[in-house]
Amino acid sequence: MPREIRRDEVRRLLDRGAQLVEVLPADEFKEDHLSGAVSIPLRHIDAEGTKHLDQDRPVIVYCWDTE
């Protein structure tokens, strides 16, 4: 179930093996993203677009937008 989390919770989850997914378009991901993140643009967040994610590990989805 999606929920908003704060930075300290992100760090804790990543330390425990969570997967980090950036949902901005791929060209923006190439410009800047968090270390270890994978790019799955929001329009591809579906069964096909996420099939390479480990279903047994939590997923943190974020959008890095500087505007």
C-alpha positions in Angstrom: 0.0 0.0 0.0 1.5 3.4 -1.0 2.4 5.8 1.8 4.5 8.9 2.2 7.7 8.4 4.2 10.4 10.7 5.4 14.2 10.7 4.6 15.1 8.7 7.8 12.6 6.0 6.9 14.0 5.9 3.3 17.5 5.4 4.6 16.3 2.6 7.0 14.5 0.8 4.3 17.4 1.1 1.8 19.7 -0.3 4.5 17.4 -3.3 4.8 17.4 -4.0 1.0 14.5 -1.8 -0.4 14.6 -1.0 -4.1 14.6 2.7 -5.2 12.6 3.7 -8.3 12.7 7.1 -9.9 9.5 7.9 -11.9 10.5 10.9 -14.0 11.1 10.5 -17.7 14.3 8.6 -18.6 16.1 11.7 -20.0 15.6 13.5 -16.6 16.8 10.4 -14.8 20.0 10.6 -16.8 20.6 14.2 -15.7 20.3 13.5 -12.0 19.1 10.7 -9.7 19.8 9.2 -6.3 22.5 6.6 -6.2 21.3 3.1 -6.7 17.9 4.1 -8.2 16.5 2.6 -11.3 14.4 4.5 -13.8 10.8 3.4 -14.5 9.0 6.4 -15.9 5.6 6.9 -14.3 3.7 6.0 -17.5 5.5 2.6 -17.3 4.5 1.7 -13.7 2.5 -1.3 -14.6 3.1 -5.1 -14.6 5.3 -5.0 -17.7 7.4 -2.0 -16.6 8.1 -3.4 -13.1 8.6 -7.0 -13.9 12.4 -6.8 -13.2 11.8 -5.6 -9.6 12.1 -8.2 -6.8 8.6 -8.8 -5.6 9.9 -9.9 -2.2 11.6 -6.6 -1.4 10.0 -3.2 -0.6 9.9 -0.6 -3.3 10.5 3.1 -2.7 9.1 5.2 -5.5 10.2 8.8 -5.8 10.1 11.8 -8.1 13.1 14.2 -8.0 11.8 17.5 -9.3 13.8 20.6 -8.8 11.0 23.0 -9.9 
